[in-house]
Amino acid sequence: MTPDSTPDRESRCPHRELLYGPDFAADPAAAYRRMRQSGPTAPVELSPDVRATLVTGYDAALHVLRSSETFSKDSRRWRDMADGTVPADSPVAPMMAYRPNALLTDGPEHRRLREAITDSLGGVEPNALRGYVERSADTLIDRIAPDGEADLLDAYARPLPLLVLNELFGCPPEYGDRLVEGMAGIFELDDAEKANELLTRTVGELIALKRANPGKDVTSRLIAHPARLTDEELVHTLVLLLGAGTEPEQNLIANGLRLLLSDDRFAGSLSGGSLPVDDALDEVLWTDPPMANYAVHFPVHDVLYEGTLLEEGHPVVISFAAANTDPALAVDQRTGNRAHLAWSAGPHACPAQGSARLIAAVAIEKLLDRLPDMELAVPVRDLEWRPGPFHRALAALPVRFPPVVVTRSEKDERPAGDDGSTGPGRHTSAPPGRRGGAPATTAPKSGWARVLAWWRGE
């Protein structure tokens, strides 16, 4: 890539694909096919009047991700936000505007902040993490097992990462509803500025608590790390980790379950007693990565790439989903193939991909082990996808299964977790028509709002 004065692509290709709304959510692959017709990059809108360039080619994506001297992660370079074209309260601002964390810095500052993250996460033992996931999974499965039906997104895939993160970060239960509410507003793009303020304030309180009472948790290790993060850096590093550990993780779990329950390549193995979870996760990470479009970069100067001008300070967004399915990329075997870009690449590749994959695999295995006769309650083609420019997220994942009774005495037999939760005891099939749990109430419309209601016991 070299600087050039060639006119912007917009003069030749004025149409911008809209990466928001139900049409894109229903069939993003069709949008990627249209965009590829004009090359490996295309003009898009992330939300109304928020312009960006989407990278759809695998080779082009790798080039941007690995060329930190040309493409900066520092969103203070974002010209449209700096001049007010994109207002500070834009719904995508919490996902793109500058924060002093490892995701949005370059060079030595990035390395310092990233080292604090990798060292602090490295203190989590895989066996301990597996235990957190199993206890959290059992707690949630106990709630739905007697019902014989559930929306796995709201009842399982969303709350499970939150329960695990509470343990990892030493977060007291009373902070939970505020963290859930903050995450809800950011990812649902619903009053994102207010939600961002709530999340930031709550994380700041958690840091103050851990300074006074440190423990064996990620938050305490970050505070004590030799990198000596400032209070502001600590807040935004924890916001980054909490964000990365919730929305993408829930999507990986839900998308993996959808594939296992609907695709004959995997469903057949399930009925035979095998759990090809790793194979399904490989497929999802290639074809439906949980964060489909992200890794926002900003050219440090005008750059010409295959006839297209990438303007200085104009957002360049990597489409992991489009790059992974680039027709120019010959991938004959996805199982065991980790060359996908779902975890990004280059200096900003996800530092917690091993833990993220372990959480998803254990969550899926535990659910299918305890409820082995589960099936989708609707045809897979009728599942709806949640609109949004960045994620690949189901709106719901309804399933049915033979009801299973878990008695109170059986629950009490199992060892308590750090949060007082307990794992499952023996379980038996419930009589036909038997249903457990509280009477149904009118559910909030937003998926994250339903999680918040569940978290509060409503």
VOTOR-97915 format. One record per residue (C-alpha): z, y, x; residue in three letters; residue number from 0. Coordinates in steps of 0.2 Angstrom, whole numbers, plus 5000, padded with zeros to 4 digits. Layout:
! residues N
- w v u type seq
- Z Y X ALA NUM
...
This chain:
! residues 458
- w v u type seq
- 5000 5000 5000 MET 0
- 4996 5017 5006 THR 1
- 4998 5035 5000 PRO 2
- 4982 5041 4991 ASP 3
- 4976 5055 4980 SER 4
- 4967 5044 4968 THR 5
- 4970 5049 4950 PRO 6
- 4984 5041 4940 ASP 7
- 4979 5025 4931 ARG 8
- 4983 5034 4915 GLU 9
- 4967 5043 4916 SER 10
- 4958 5026 4915 ARG 11
- 4970 5016 4905 CYS 12
- 4979 5028 4893 PRO 13
- 4987 5014 4882 HIS 14
- 5005 5010 4886 ARG 15
- 5013 4994 4880 GLU 16
- 5029 4997 4871 LEU 17
- 5043 4985 4878 LEU 18
- 5054 4989 4863 TYR 19
- 5053 4984 4845 GLY 20
- 5051 4968 4836 PRO 21
- 5032 4965 4841 ASP 22
- 5035 4964 4859 PHE 23
- 5051 4953 4857 ALA 24
- 5042 4941 4846 ALA 25
- 5028 4938 4858 ASP 26
- 5030 4946 4876 PRO 27
- 5018 4934 4883 ALA 28
- 5003 4941 4873 ALA 29
- 5008 4959 4880 ALA 30
- 5008 4952 4898 TYR 31
- 4991 4945 4895 ARG 32
- 4984 4961 4889 ARG 33
- 4992 4970 4904 MET 34
- 4985 4958 4916 ARG 35
- 4967 4963 4911 GLN 36
- 4969 4979 4921 SER 37
- 4977 4972 4936 GLY 38
- 4995 4968 4943 PRO 39
- 5003 4984 4936 THR 40
- 5002 4992 4919 ALA 41
- 5009 5008 4911 PRO 42
- 5023 5004 4898 VAL 43
- 5037 5013 4888 GLU 44
- 5054 5006 4890 LEU 45
- 5060 5016 4875 SER 46
- 5052 5031 4866 PRO 47
- 5045 5043 4879 ASP 48
- 5053 5034 4894 VAL 49
- 5038 5030 4905 ARG 50
- 5037 5017 4918 ALA 51
- 5025 5005 4927 THR 52
- 5027 4986 4924 LEU 53
- 5023 4974 4939 VAL 54
- 5016 4959 4931 THR 55
- 5008 4950 4947 GLY 56
- 5019 4938 4957 TYR 57
- 5012 4944 4974 ASP 58
- 5014 4963 4969 ALA 59
- 5032 4959 4963 ALA 60
- 5037 4951 4979 LEU 61
- 5029 4966 4989 HIS 62
- 5039 4979 4979 VAL 63
- 5055 4969 4980 LEU 64
- 5054 4966 4999 ARG 65
- 5048 4984 5004 SER 66
- 5064 4994 5003 SER 67
- 5056 5007 5015 GLU 68
- 5043 5011 5002 THR 69
- 5052 5007 4985 PHE 70
- 5070 5013 4983 SER 71
- 5083 5007 4971 LYS 72
- 5092 5024 4971 ASP 73
- 5088 5031 4953 SER 74
- 5093 5048 4958 ARG 75
- 5075 5049 4963 ARG 76
- 5070 5046 4945 TRP 77
- 5060 5062 4942 ARG 78
- 5059 5061 4923 ASP 79
- 5078 5061 4922 MET 80
- 5081 5074 4935 ALA 81
- 5069 5086 4926 ASP 82
- 5076 5082 4909 GLY 83
- 5061 5073 4902 THR 84
- 5072 5058 4899 VAL 85
- 5089 5065 4892 PRO 86
- 5105 5058 4899 ALA 87
- 5109 5050 4883 ASP 88
- 5093 5040 4882 SER 89
- 5097 5022 4876 PRO 90
- 5091 5015 4893 VAL 91
- 5101 5027 4904 ALA 92
- 5116 5015 4906 PRO 93
- 5104 5002 4913 MET 94
- 5094 5014 4924 MET 95
- 5104 5030 4929 ALA 96
- 5112 5031 4945 TYR 97
- 5129 5022 4949 ARG 98
- 5137 5020 4966 PRO 99
- 5135 5001 4967 ASN 100
- 5125 4989 4976 ALA 101
- 5111 4988 4963 LEU 102
- 5107 5006 4965 LEU 103
- 5109 5010 4983 THR 104
- 5098 5007 4999 ASP 105
- 5101 5003 5017 GLY 106
- 5118 5003 5025 PRO 107
- 5127 5009 5009 GLU 108
- 5119 4995 5000 HIS 109
- 5124 4982 5013 ARG 110
- 5142 4988 5013 ARG 111
- 5144 4987 4994 LEU 112
- 5135 4970 4993 ARG 113
- 5146 4963 5007 GLU 114
- 5161 4967 4996 ALA 115
- 5154 4958 4981 ILE 116
- 5148 4943 4991 THR 117
- 5165 4941 4999 ASP 118
- 5175 4944 4984 SER 119
- 5165 4932 4973 LEU 120
- 5165 4919 4988 GLY 121
- 5184 4918 4985 GLY 122
- 5180 4909 4969 VAL 123
- 5181 4890 4972 GLU 124
- 5167 4880 4963 PRO 125
- 5179 4868 4956 ASN 126
- 5190 4882 4949 ALA 127
- 5175 4890 4941 LEU 128
- 5170 4873 4934 ARG 129
- 5188 4872 4927 GLY 130
- 5187 4890 4919 TYR 131
- 5170 4885 4911 VAL 132
- 5176 4869 4904 GLU 133
- 5192 4876 4897 ARG 134
- 5183 4890 4889 SER 135
- 5170 4879 4882 ALA 136
- 5182 4867 4874 ASP 137
- 5191 4882 4866 THR 138
- 5175 4887 4858 LEU 139
- 5169 4870 4853 ILE 140
- 5186 4866 4845 ASP 141
- 5182 4881 4833 ARG 142
- 5165 4875 4827 ILE 143
- 5167 4856 4828 ALA 144
- 5174 4854 4811 PRO 145
- 5161 4864 4803 ASP 146
- 5145 4854 4806 GLY 147
- 5135 4869 4809 GLU 148
- 5135 4885 4819 ALA 149
- 5126 4899 4827 ASP 150
- 5127 4894 4845 LEU 151
- 5123 4912 4851 LEU 152
- 5138 4920 4842 ASP 153
- 5150 4906 4842 ALA 154
- 5147 4899 4860 TYR 155
- 5134 4907 4872 ALA 156
- 5140 4925 4870 ARG 157
- 5159 4923 4870 PRO 158
- 5160 4909 4884 LEU 159
- 5155 4921 4899 PRO 160
- 5167 4934 4893 LEU 161
- 5181 4921 4893 LEU 162
- 5176 4915 4910 VAL 163
- 5175 4933 4917 LEU 164
- 5192 4937 4910 ASN 165
- 5199 4923 4921 GLU 166
- 5189 4927 4936 LEU 167
- 5193 4946 4936 PHE 168
- 5211 4944 4931 GLY 169
- 5208 4954 4915 CYS 170
- 5223 4954 4902 PRO 171
- 5218 4949 4885 PRO 172
- 5222 4966 4878 GLU 173
- 5207 4973 4888 TYR 174
- 5195 4961 4881 GLY 175
- 5190 4969 4865 ASP 176
- 5187 4986 4874 ARG 177
- 5176 4977 4887 LEU 178
- 5167 4968 4873 VAL 179
- 5164 4984 4863 GLU 180
- 5157 4993 4878 GLY 181
- 5145 4979 4883 MET 182
- 5140 4978 4865 ALA 183
- 5135 4996 4864 GLY 184
- 5125 4996 4881 ILE 185
- 5115 4980 4878 PHE 186
- 5112 4984 4859 GLU 187
- 5106 5002 4864 LEU 188
- 5118 5008 4851 ASP 189
- 5127 5024 4856 ASP 190
- 5125 5018 4874 ALA 191
- 5132 5034 4881 GLU 192
- 5149 5032 4871 LYS 193
- 5149 5013 4875 ALA 194
- 5146 5016 4894 ASN 195
- 5161 5029 4894 GLU 196
- 5173 5016 4885 LEU 197
- 5167 5002 4897 LEU 198
- 5170 5013 4913 THR 199
- 5187 5019 4907 ARG 200
- 5193 5002 4903 THR 201
- 5187 4995 4920 VAL 202
- 5196 5010 4928 GLY 203
- 5212 5005 4919 GLU 204
- 5210 4987 4926 LEU 205
- 5208 4993 4943 ILE 206
- 5224 5003 4942 ALA 207
- 5233 4988 4935 LEU 208
- 5227 4977 4949 LYS 209
- 5232 4990 4962 ARG 210
- 5250 4989 4956 ALA 211
- 5250 4970 4953 ASN 212
- 5237 4962 4964 PRO 213
- 5233 4944 4960 GLY 214
- 5221 4930 4966 LYS 215
- 5206 4937 4957 ASP 216
- 5189 4945 4960 VAL 217
- 5196 4963 4956 THR 218
- 5210 4962 4968 SER 219
- 5199 4955 4982 ARG 220
- 5187 4970 4979 LEU 221
- 5201 4982 4980 ILE 222
- 5208 4975 4996 ALA 223
- 5191 4972 5004 HIS 224
- 5188 4980 5022 PRO 225
- 5173 4990 5015 ALA 226
- 5186 5001 5007 ARG 227
- 5177 5005 4991 LEU 228
- 5182 5021 4983 THR 229
- 5189 5021 4965 ASP 230
- 5172 5027 4959 GLU 231
- 5163 5013 4968 GLU 232
- 5176 5000 4962 LEU 233
- 5173 5005 4944 VAL 234
- 5154 5004 4945 HIS 235
- 5154 4988 4955 THR 236
- 5165 4980 4942 LEU 237
- 5154 4987 4928 VAL 238
- 5139 4979 4937 LEU 239
- 5147 4962 4939 LEU 240
- 5153 4962 4921 LEU 241
- 5136 4967 4915 GLY 242
- 5127 4954 4926 ALA 243
- 5139 4941 4920 GLY 244
- 5138 4943 4901 THR 245
- 5120 4947 4894 GLU 246
- 5110 4937 4907 PRO 247
- 5122 4923 4907 GLU 248
- 5123 4921 4888 GLN 249
- 5104 4922 4888 ASN 250
- 5102 4908 4901 LEU 251
- 5114 4897 4891 ILE 252
- 5106 4900 4874 ALA 253
- 5088 4899 4881 ASN 254
- 5092 4883 4890 GLY 255
- 5100 4875 4874 LEU 256
- 5085 4881 4864 ARG 257
- 5073 4871 4876 LEU 258
- 5084 4856 4876 LEU 259
- 5085 4855 4857 LEU 260
- 5067 4858 4854 SER 261
- 5055 4853 4868 ASP 262
- 5050 4834 4867 ASP 263
- 5051 4833 4886 ARG 264
- 5069 4836 4886 PHE 265
- 5075 4831 4868 ALA 266
- 5068 4814 4871 GLY 267
- 5079 4812 4886 SER 268
- 5094 4818 4877 LEU 269
- 5092 4805 4863 SER 270
- 5092 4792 4877 GLY 271
- 5109 4797 4884 GLY 272
- 5102 4808 4898 SER 273
- 5106 4826 4900 LEU 274
- 5092 4834 4910 PRO 275
- 5101 4851 4910 VAL 276
- 5095 4856 4928 ASP 277
- 5077 4852 4923 ASP 278
- 5079 4863 4908 ALA 279
- 5087 4877 4917 LEU 280
- 5072 4877 4930 ASP 281
- 5060 4878 4916 GLU 282
- 5069 4893 4908 VAL 283
- 5071 4902 4924 LEU 284
- 5052 4901 4926 TRP 285
- 5046 4904 4909 THR 286
- 5060 4913 4899 ASP 287
- 5071 4921 4912 PRO 288
- 5086 4929 4904 PRO 289
- 5082 4946 4911 MET 290
- 5063 4947 4909 ALA 291
- 5060 4965 4915 ASN 292
- 5071 4974 4927 TYR 293
- 5074 4977 4946 ALA 294
- 5069 4996 4943 VAL 295
- 5062 5004 4959 HIS 296
- 5056 5021 4963 PHE 297
- 5042 5025 4976 PRO 298
- 5048 5036 4990 VAL 299
- 5031 5044 4990 HIS 300
- 5014 5042 4981 ASP 301
- 5008 5024 4984 VAL 302
- 4991 5017 4980 LEU 303
- 4990 4998 4975 TYR 304
- 4974 4990 4971 GLU 305
- 4967 5006 4964 GLY 306
- 4982 5011 4954 THR 307
- 4993 5026 4959 LEU 308
- 5012 5023 4959 LEU 309
- 5019 5040 4958 GLU 310
- 5034 5046 4969 GLU 311
- 5050 5045 4958 GLY 312
- 5041 5036 4944 HIS 313
- 5050 5020 4938 PRO 314
- 5042 5004 4944 VAL 315
- 5050 4989 4934 VAL 316
- 5047 4971 4939 ILE 317
- 5043 4959 4926 SER 318
- 5051 4943 4932 PHE 319
- 5044 4934 4916 ALA 320
- 5026 4940 4919 ALA 321
- 5026 4937 4938 ALA 322
- 5033 4919 4936 ASN 323
- 5019 4915 4924 THR 324
- 5005 4924 4933 ASP 325
- 4989 4914 4931 PRO 326
- 4986 4917 4950 ALA 327
- 5001 4908 4954 LEU 328
- 4998 4889 4954 ALA 329
- 5014 4880 4949 VAL 330
- 5011 4862 4946 ASP 331
- 5030 4857 4946 GLN 332
- 5044 4868 4939 ARG 333
- 5058 4855 4940 THR 334
- 5067 4858 4956 GLY 335
- 5056 4872 4961 ASN 336
- 5066 4888 4965 ARG 337
- 5052 4899 4970 ALA 338
- 5053 4909 4953 HIS 339
- 5059 4927 4953 LEU 340
- 5072 4926 4939 ALA 341
- 5086 4930 4952 TRP 342
- 5075 4944 4960 SER 343
- 5071 4943 4978 ALA 344
- 5073 4953 4994 GLY 345
- 5088 4963 4999 PRO 346
- 5094 4965 4981 HIS 347
- 5092 4947 4976 ALA 348
- 5106 4941 4964 CYS 349
- 5122 4937 4975 PRO 350
- 5130 4926 4962 ALA 351
- 5115 4915 4957 GLN 352
- 5124 4899 4962 GLY 353
- 5139 4903 4951 SER 354
- 5128 4909 4936 ALA 355
- 5118 4893 4936 ARG 356
- 5134 4882 4937 LEU 357
- 5142 4892 4922 ILE 358
- 5126 4889 4912 ALA 359
- 5125 4870 4917 ALA 360
- 5143 4866 4914 VAL 361
- 5143 4875 4897 ALA 362
- 5127 4866 4891 ILE 363
- 5133 4849 4897 GLU 364
- 5150 4851 4889 LYS 365
- 5143 4856 4872 LEU 366
- 5130 4842 4872 LEU 367
- 5143 4829 4878 ASP 368
- 5155 4834 4864 ARG 369
- 5142 4836 4850 LEU 370
- 5128 4824 4856 PRO 371
- 5119 4823 4839 ASP 372
- 5116 4842 4838 MET 373
- 5099 4848 4832 GLU 374
- 5091 4865 4827 LEU 375
- 5094 4870 4809 ALA 376
- 5077 4879 4808 VAL 377
- 5060 4875 4816 PRO 378
- 5060 4882 4834 VAL 379
- 5045 4893 4829 ARG 380
- 5056 4902 4816 ASP 381
- 5069 4908 4829 LEU 382
- 5070 4926 4831 GLU 383
- 5071 4936 4847 TRP 384
- 5081 4952 4850 ARG 385
- 5071 4967 4854 PRO 386
- 5074 4976 4870 GLY 387
- 5064 4981 4886 PRO 388
- 5075 4971 4898 PHE 389
- 5081 4955 4891 HIS 390
- 5074 4939 4884 ARG 391
- 5087 4936 4871 ALA 392
- 5088 4926 4855 LEU 393
- 5095 4934 4840 ALA 394
- 5103 4918 4834 ALA 395
- 5103 4899 4838 LEU 396
- 5108 4890 4822 PRO 397
- 5111 4871 4824 VAL 398
- 5119 4857 4814 ARG 399
- 5128 4842 4819 PHE 400
- 5140 4828 4812 PRO 401
- 5157 4837 4809 PRO 402
- 5171 4832 4821 VAL 403
- 5189 4835 4817 VAL 404
- 5200 4841 4831 VAL 405
- 5219 4839 4826 THR 406
- 5232 4852 4831 ARG 407
- 5242 4838 4839 SER 408
- 5227 4833 4850 GLU 409
- 5224 4851 4855 LYS 410
- 5242 4852 4860 ASP 411
- 5241 4837 4872 GLU 412
- 5229 4845 4884 ARG 413
- 5234 4856 4898 PRO 414
- 5235 4875 4895 ALA 415
- 5223 4886 4905 GLY 416
- 5228 4902 4913 ASP 417
- 5225 4911 4897 ASP 418
- 5235 4899 4887 GLY 419
- 5220 4891 4880 SER 420
- 5219 4872 4879 THR 421
- 5205 4859 4881 GLY 422
- 5200 4846 4868 PRO 423
- 5209 4830 4864 GLY 424
- 5201 4815 4855 ARG 425
- 5190 4819 4841 HIS 426
- 5183 4810 4826 THR 427
- 5169 4812 4814 SER 428
- 5174 4821 4798 ALA 429
- 5170 4815 4781 PRO 430
- 5154 4821 4774 PRO 431
- 5155 4838 4767 GLY 432
- 5171 4842 4776 ARG 433
- 5172 4859 4784 ARG 434
- 5185 4868 4794 GLY 435
- 5189 4885 4799 GLY 436
- 5193 4901 4789 ALA 437
- 5184 4906 4774 PRO 438
- 5167 4914 4777 ALA 439
- 5167 4933 4777 THR 440
- 5153 4945 4778 THR 441
- 5147 4945 4796 ALA 442
- 5143 4961 4806 PRO 443
- 5124 4963 4808 LYS 444
- 5124 4966 4827 SER 445
- 5126 4950 4837 GLY 446
- 5138 4959 4850 TRP 447
- 5148 4966 4835 ALA 448
- 5150 4948 4828 ARG 449
- 5157 4943 4845 VAL 450
- 5169 4958 4844 LEU 451
- 5175 4953 4827 ALA 452
- 5177 4935 4833 TRP 453
- 5187 4942 4848 TRP 454
- 5198 4952 4837 ARG 455
- 5201 4937 4825 GLY 456
- 5192 4945 4811 GLU 457
